[in-house]
């Protein structure tokens, strides 16, 4: 059975990112994102509710976060929800939820940073040898290997309009159904 773990947030950065460079060469940036929801109660009272999320970003994306993200920036974050377990000062086991970002996009106004709306994606994992399939599946077009090793920053491909069939180009007013 298939499963999915996906989180999408649009909110404001709650603190300047905390960036750590680890011994193995990895980089991790951690920051919080606040989302706001406004609703009306049965009595007609307007209520604003804020939810806070811990977000972590790794490696090249963490360097971009370190360079451009500041408290108060609006950001789009897409990632996976992860549960972390730790022991508090009394030795009691505690749990916390973190969003491990795979994609983020800067929103709001540009302030000496990258283009607003520019998206940053986690690089695709390098393909590994897969076991041979037990049965032959119908042939489907495969994505080229170069796409799997695409850089972290990708531009959206240009869309070309579909050609109009010749028989529609010569349609007269009498042929229209309305």
Secondary structure, DSSP 8 states (H G I E B T S, - for coil): ------EEEEEEE-S--EEEE-TTS-EEEEEEEEEEEEEE-TTS-EEEEEEEEEEEEEHHHHHHHHHH--TT-EEEEEEEEEEEEEE-TTS-EEEEEEEEEEEEEEES--SSSS-TT-EEE------------SS---------HHHHT--SS------------HHHHT--GGG---
